[in-house]
Amino acid sequence: MIRFAPLAALLLGACATTPASTGPVERIAYDTNSWGRVVSGWVVGPEGEGSWYERVNDSGQPGPVGPYQLRYHEFDAGEGGFAELQGLLAGLPDSAPNPRDCEQFRTDDLYGTLRRTSGSITEEISYNQGCRDASYQRFMGNLLAADALVAEWGKAAPVSRTENYASDGTPQAD
């Protein structure tokens, strides 16, 4: 029995948990949705390389209905751009405020998720712009500033890819 003690200690040691270390952010992603459909979004890497996409509805129907396209714009904002983006997001709270706790809530507003990836860990921060409370709007200010910055980079770049979708969101052949 004693000769198995080192093996048992080794196995138990392997099961020990260690706190997750958060290294440098390697990727930041953001999406905005309405009525279960994408509106816009982006992904930016640490060297400022990224992709911004937008939903374009040329059907003449209002809102997120009707057939639509997702148009992608590839850009390179450089390491300085990535640092600027991180600076805008640095003021976010450790845990996002819960929009369900709002006293003033507007239904049918935009919502989505910010994702920051470091190694194998992805932090997700969900948001809902329908919360009109002042404290929540301060939180949204950081997210909207980051979204506006990346949208500016994306809109300055030509469309690199287009995807077509039916009204129900199913992909369509070009």
Buried (B, 14 or more C-beta within 10 A) or exposed (E): EEEEEEEEEEEEEEEEEEEEEEEEBEBBBBBBBBEEBBBBBBBBBBEBBBBBBBBEBEEEEEEBEBBBBBBBBBBBBEEEBBEBBBEBBEEBEEEBBEBEEBEEBEEEEBBBBBBBBBEEEEBEBEBBBBBBBEEBEEBBEBBBBBBEBBBEBBEEBEBEEEEEBEBEEEEEEE
